[in-house]
Amino acid sequence: MANQPWNPAIAISAELQPGETVRWTGRPTFFPMFLTHLMSFVFGIIFAAFGGGPVIPVAKAIIAGESPEGIWPALFSAVFFAIGCLIIAKALVDTVATRWTAYAVTDRRVLIISNLIRKRVLSFGPSAINAVDVSENSGGSGTVVFRHEITKSSDGDGTLKMAFIGIEDVGNAAREIERLRLSGQPAYSANGRDHR
């Protein structure tokens, strides 16, 4: 039996818990996803080009059966070349995965499901939503960021954003994410008592 084409509705349905209701679904589009990873492509190319300069003559000499000169600088540069290639590969995989990615907001969580090489499911409950930042184009498409994470590295702190990228009806997605976020917060009256 031949494999069926990937169906986002079936992929979302397979992840639902008993009693969980879908409030919104969508998919990313290629060009906004590409723009999101553009700087990764640029840095990857710079690293690969910087590291590739000394590596190429040594590789050519080895292929030709000659004794290479400057092998130690080439080995050091190969590290930069490999890092550059890995950065490019990750950005490329993330961009190509657009076709096999689905987004959903349910009454319990936000889901990002992708299935390019292997299935990957990211799930965020109401308490994990710490932002609802919307970038909307004139046609109603755009991106909604729903989580900012601070990442620490030797170069300093950075921010990782979780988002629905390049979706068609960004306004509805943002409303449902905000509704979900508020469902996880206590409702207080004027006297400060929790009425949930």
PLY file of the C-alpha trace (Angstrom):
ply
format ascii 1.0
element vertex 196
property float x
property float y
property float z
element edge 195
property int vertex1
property int vertex2
end_header
0.00 0.00 0.00
1.44 3.39 -1.01
2.03 6.05 1.61
-0.76 8.62 1.78
0.23 12.28 1.33
0.72 14.16 4.58
-2.56 15.66 5.76
-2.33 18.48 8.36
-5.90 17.91 9.63
-5.17 14.23 10.30
-1.83 15.12 11.91
-3.53 17.55 14.30
-6.38 15.16 15.06
-3.90 12.42 15.97
-2.38 14.63 18.70
-5.63 15.58 20.44
-6.28 14.33 23.94
-9.71 12.93 24.90
-12.21 15.80 25.07
-9.79 18.35 23.57
-11.39 20.75 21.08
-9.66 22.52 18.18
-10.36 26.26 18.01
-8.04 27.28 15.16
-5.75 25.60 12.62
-3.33 26.95 10.05
-0.09 26.39 8.19
3.05 28.45 7.61
3.96 29.79 4.19
7.37 29.42 2.56
8.57 33.00 2.01
7.97 34.31 5.58
9.66 31.16 6.92
12.62 31.76 4.59
12.91 35.38 5.80
12.85 34.18 9.42
15.94 32.04 8.71
17.67 34.51 6.37
20.26 35.61 8.95
21.10 31.96 9.67
21.75 31.43 5.96
23.97 34.55 5.86
26.00 33.58 8.95
26.29 29.99 7.75
27.63 31.13 4.37
30.13 33.48 6.05
31.40 30.73 8.36
31.61 28.19 5.53
33.40 30.66 3.23
35.86 31.65 5.95
36.62 28.05 6.82
36.57 26.79 3.24
39.42 28.99 1.99
42.30 27.02 3.55
40.47 23.68 3.28
39.91 23.65 -0.49
43.62 23.64 -1.57
44.40 20.85 0.91
41.41 18.81 -0.27
42.45 19.29 -3.90
46.00 18.15 -3.12
44.74 15.03 -1.31
42.38 14.18 -4.19
45.23 14.60 -6.70
47.43 12.27 -4.60
49.90 15.03 -3.72
51.33 15.91 -0.33
49.24 18.80 1.04
50.82 21.89 2.56
49.31 23.78 5.48
47.31 20.85 6.80
47.09 22.16 10.39
45.60 25.56 9.46
43.22 23.69 7.15
42.10 21.41 10.00
41.45 24.45 12.20
39.51 26.14 9.39
37.54 22.96 8.75
35.82 23.51 12.10
34.43 26.85 10.86
33.48 25.26 7.55
31.58 22.46 9.34
29.79 24.91 11.66
28.77 27.02 8.66
27.44 23.97 6.82
25.46 22.87 9.90
23.89 26.33 10.30
22.89 26.37 6.62
21.53 22.80 6.81
19.36 23.54 9.86
17.94 26.72 8.30
17.29 24.86 5.05
15.54 21.95 6.78
13.36 24.34 8.84
12.41 26.26 5.69
11.69 23.17 3.59
9.65 21.69 6.47
7.07 24.44 5.90
5.14 22.13 3.57
4.91 19.46 6.29
4.07 21.75 9.23
0.70 22.45 10.85
-0.34 24.84 13.61
-3.28 24.48 15.97
-4.83 26.19 18.97
-7.08 24.01 21.10
-9.00 24.69 24.29
-5.94 23.35 26.19
-2.76 24.21 24.30
-0.92 25.54 21.27
0.50 22.89 18.93
3.22 23.00 16.28
3.43 19.72 14.37
6.04 18.99 11.68
6.77 15.79 9.82
9.60 16.30 7.30
12.17 13.65 8.26
10.63 12.60 11.55
7.56 13.67 13.45
8.05 16.52 15.90
5.34 17.96 18.13
5.73 21.09 20.26
2.99 21.71 22.81
2.46 24.84 24.94
-0.13 25.09 27.69
-1.68 28.39 28.84
1.07 29.04 31.41
3.76 28.73 28.69
2.23 31.56 26.64
3.98 34.72 27.80
3.34 36.98 24.79
0.86 37.56 22.01
2.74 39.77 19.54
1.17 40.14 16.10
2.72 41.31 12.82
-0.11 41.61 10.29
0.06 42.41 6.57
-2.65 44.32 4.71
-4.24 41.06 3.49
-4.65 39.65 7.01
-1.69 37.27 6.86
1.25 37.55 9.19
3.01 36.12 12.22
1.99 35.79 15.85
4.64 35.24 18.52
3.28 33.53 21.63
6.41 32.77 23.65
9.72 34.49 24.37
12.45 32.36 25.94
15.72 33.80 27.25
18.67 31.66 26.14
22.08 31.94 27.76
25.35 31.33 25.93
28.99 32.36 26.14
28.16 35.26 23.77
25.50 36.60 26.14
21.76 36.30 26.53
19.50 35.89 23.52
15.78 35.54 22.92
14.16 32.53 21.28
10.69 33.24 19.92
8.02 30.60 19.41
5.55 31.67 16.75
3.05 30.82 14.06
4.95 32.13 11.01
3.35 33.35 7.78
-0.22 32.26 8.53
-3.27 33.37 6.54
-5.64 34.63 9.30
-3.27 35.94 11.92
-6.00 37.95 13.70
-8.11 34.89 14.51
-5.04 32.91 15.59
-3.96 35.72 17.92
-7.44 35.96 19.46
-7.56 32.22 20.16
-4.04 32.22 21.64
-4.96 35.16 23.90
-8.17 33.37 24.91
-6.14 30.28 25.80
-3.57 32.35 27.71
-6.31 34.02 29.77
-7.95 30.65 30.51
-4.89 29.72 32.54
-5.09 32.80 34.77
-7.31 33.17 37.84
-10.31 35.47 37.46
-10.35 37.96 40.37
-13.28 40.10 41.49
-12.95 43.56 43.01
-12.38 42.07 46.49
-9.53 39.90 45.19
-11.14 36.47 45.51
-10.59 33.76 42.94
-13.92 32.92 41.27
-12.74 30.08 39.04
0 1
1 2
2 3
3 4
4 5
5 6
6 7
7 8
8 9
9 10
10 11
11 12
12 13
13 14
14 15
15 16
16 17
17 18
18 19
19 20
20 21
21 22
22 23
23 24
24 25
25 26
26 27
27 28
28 29
29 30
30 31
31 32
32 33
33 34
34 35
35 36
36 37
37 38
38 39
39 40
40 41
41 42
42 43
43 44
44 45
45 46
46 47
47 48
48 49
49 50
50 51
51 52
52 53
53 54
54 55
55 56
56 57
57 58
58 59
59 60
60 61
61 62
62 63
63 64
64 65
65 66
66 67
67 68
68 69
69 70
70 71
71 72
72 73
73 74
74 75
75 76
76 77
77 78
78 79
79 80
80 81
81 82
82 83
83 84
84 85
85 86
86 87
87 88
88 89
89 90
90 91
91 92
92 93
93 94
94 95
95 96
96 97
97 98
98 99
99 100
100 101
101 102
102 103
103 104
104 105
105 106
106 107
107 108
108 109
109 110
110 111
111 112
112 113
113 114
114 115
115 116
116 117
117 118
118 119
119 120
120 121
121 122
122 123
123 124
124 125
125 126
126 127
127 128
128 129
129 130
130 131
131 132
132 133
133 134
134 135
135 136
136 137
137 138
138 139
139 140
140 141
141 142
142 143
143 144
144 145
145 146
146 147
147 148
148 149
149 150
150 151
151 152
152 153
153 154
154 155
155 156
156 157
157 158
158 159
159 160
160 161
161 162
162 163
163 164
164 165
165 166
166 167
167 168
168 169
169 170
170 171
171 172
172 173
173 174
174 175
175 176
176 177
177 178
178 179
179 180
180 181
181 182
182 183
183 184
184 185
185 186
186 187
187 188
188 189
189 190
190 191
191 192
192 193
193 194
194 195
